[in-house]
Amino acid sequence: NGVVIPRQRLDLVLRQQTARGAADNDQLRAQLREALINNELLFQEGTRNGTVKKPEVQQQIELSRQEVIANAVLNEFLRANPVSDADIQKEYDRAKAQTGEREYRARHILVANEADAKAVLADLKKGVKFDELAQKKSLDEGTRPKGGDLDWNVPGNFDKAFADAMMKLEKGKMTEVAVRTRFGYHIILLEDVRAVNFPPLAQVKQQVQQRIVSQKVDAMLRDMRAKAKIE
């Protein structure tokens, strides 16, 4: 209908498809060409019949426009602030140090107050099984059906008071008194300890890089929000 579809538009869509893993070949290019022709025909029809003027369509157009510009700004920022191999090594070392050398498998029973904790400890000393009491008494909905089982975890994943008490236990032993955290009172049973199998950097380099990118973007947005007037 006399409208030229720019070659640059095909090139842009082609780059998007190959970035998602598609193979750049004649078949893909032909498919994209047909899709752009169809889009142009539908766009012309929407302009002719007034669809393009509908408020909900205009809102979607404006939202898409904002997203395109926002993504372009982010891409420019990341090009100006690339993640170096030194950055990746530093973040990897930090995560490894935070993880520690050992991980623990424990169970716990969470109750609301000290009196309830003493009652649970009394039942345990009488010989009631830990997992049975956890299923009946624990307030932790995530672990209660599993008898309080927290699975394998590193201490850094727990509240500090909880982690400190857990690490002092011998295998098969439980805390003599309840441990208080912001969640309530815990009775902890340590079942096992093993060395952490921390993956080598080469195996997780991409994930570490993505984490640093997220941190950079979050910092940029925090700075922008701090300078902006948001009502």
Residue pairs with C-beta under 8 A, 6 or more apart in sequence:
1 41
1 44
3 40
3 44
5 36
5 37
5 40
9 36
10 29
10 32
10 33
10 36
13 32
13 35
13 36
14 24
14 28
14 29
14 32
17 28
17 32
18 24
22 28
43 52
45 51
46 52
46 57
51 57
52 58
52 61
74 217
77 216
77 217
77 220
78 213
78 216
78 217
81 216
83 209
83 212
83 213
83 216
87 212
88 201
88 205
88 208
88 209
88 212
89 201
91 208
91 211
91 212
92 201
92 204
92 205
92 208
95 208
96 198
98 156
99 154
99 156
99 196
99 198
100 154
100 155
100 156
100 196
101 195
101 196
102 154
102 193
102 194
102 195
102 196
103 152
103 153
103 154
103 193
103 194
103 195
103 196
104 152
104 153
104 154
104 155
104 166
104 167
104 190
104 192
104 193
105 149
105 150
105 151
105 152
105 153
105 190
105 191
105 192
105 193
105 194
106 150
106 153
106 166
106 169
106 188
106 189
106 190
106 191
107 130
107 131
107 134
107 143
107 147
107 148
107 149
107 150
107 188
107 189
107 191
108 134
108 138
108 140
108 143
108 148
108 150
108 162
108 186
108 187
108 188
108 189
109 120
109 130
109 133
109 134
109 137
109 138
109 148
109 186
109 187
110 138
110 139
110 140
110 183
110 184
110 185
110 186
111 117
111 120
111 137
111 138
111 139
111 178
111 184
111 185
111 187
112 139
112 184
112 185
113 184
113 185
114 178
114 180
114 185
116 137
116 185
117 177
117 178
117 185
117 186
117 187
118 178
120 133
120 137
120 178
120 187
121 176
121 177
121 178
121 187
123 133
124 130
124 133
124 174
124 187
130 147
130 148
130 174
130 189
131 146
131 147
131 148
131 149
132 147
134 143
134 144
134 147
134 148
135 144
135 145
135 147
135 148
138 144
138 148
139 184
140 148
140 183
143 149
143 150
148 189
152 194
154 196
155 163
155 166
155 167
156 163
158 166
159 181
159 182
159 183
161 179
161 180
161 181
162 179
162 181
162 186
162 188
165 175
165 179
165 186
165 188
166 188
166 190
169 175
169 188
169 190
170 190
171 190
171 191
171 192
171 193
172 190
172 191
173 189
173 190
174 187
174 188
174 189
174 190
175 186
175 187
175 188
178 185
178 186
178 187
179 185
179 186
179 187
179 188
180 186
201 208
